[in-house]
């Protein structure tokens, strides 16, 4: 099943980080022509709107791409396990 929370385009809503049901979809996240940075997450469409019948991703999740967990070096992993949060 193609769940948005498993997609690399899924973005937590900055205003409700612990509520995945109001998450955003960054599939077509534009770059600001003023700053060159990615536009803020709060301007992106809601993921549930994108997954509706008339949404860009639709019920089948046509834009779904599996997210991959971050890759750490052995040293970074040891630091994280020891409680050193410099790498987060």
N, C-alpha and C positions, 0 to 999 in steps of 0.2 A: 504494500500500500504506500502510495506517495504522500507522506505527511509533510506539511509545510515546515514543521519543527526539525525535520531531517534534511531540509533543502539548504544549499549553500546561499540562497538568496534571502532566507528568512532573517529578519532583523527584529530584535526585541524593541518594543515601544518604550522610548526613554521615559515617558510619563507613567507607565505601568509595567516596570521590568519584571514583575512576578506574575503577570497575567498574560500567558501565551495567546489567549483567545483574541487579544487586541494587538497582536504583533503586526509588523509591516512587511511588505514584500519589496526587496531591492533588486528584482530582476532587471529592470530598466532604470537603474539609478544614475541619473545624469550628473555631469560635472558642471559646477558653477562656472559660467563664462566670466565672472568677475574675479573670483579667487583661484580657480583651477582645482578647488577641493570638491569632494563629493558633496552633493546637496544634503542637508540635514535629514536624519531619519524621520523626523516628525512630518516632513513634507511628502513622504512616500505613501502609496495607497495601502490600505489594510489588506492583509493576506487573505482574510475570508472573502473580501470583495473580488479579489483576483481569482479565487477558486470557484466562484459561482458560474452558472451556465454561460452567462454572457461576459465573464471576466477573461482577461488575457491568458490565464493559465487553464481555466476551465475545470470541470469536474475530474478530468483525467490527469491533470497536472502536467500539461505538455511542456512547461518551462522548468520542470523539476530537474535539479542536478544534485546528486547525493553530496552532502557535506562531508568533509574529511576532518578528523580531529587534528589539533595542532601537533606538529612533530617537534620533539625536544631532543637536544643532545643528552648524553648520559650525565654530563655535569649539570645541565639545567634541570633535568629530572631529579637528580639528587638534591639540588637546592630547593626545589619545590616540595619534595617529600620532607625535607628538614625544616620547612616553614619559611624559607627565604623567598619573599614575594617579588623580588626585583624583576623577574621575568614575566610577570602577569600584566 
